[in-house]
Amino acid sequence: MGTISTRVPDELEGDLEEYLKKERIDRSTAVRKLLSEGLEQWRREQALKRLGADEITFMKAAQLADMSVWEFAQFAKEHDITWVSGEHLEGDLEEL
């Protein structure tokens, strides 16, 4: 397991301390959890962005987001991303 060390603003450290108390977890666990959640959200946003820009197929976007195609379809719908088109369908069929 790697080690990450960073300095954070006092306000952010205060928020982290509040999070630690409410979640009743230690600092290392909290930072790992928050980092993991942040990266998960970033991956999903990247998948939507690339799908919306026609850079990747729907199936590739679902894989990038680490979601099932059904979960990703709902996620894309919630973010008003249109993914059903002839071009998208052709790309997805080629991947199969």
Secondary structure as UniProt FT lines:
FT   HELIX           10..23
FT   HELIX           27..52
FT   TURN            53..54
FT   HELIX           58..64
FT   TURN            65..66
FT   HELIX           69..78
FT   TURN            79..80
FT   HELIX           86..95
//
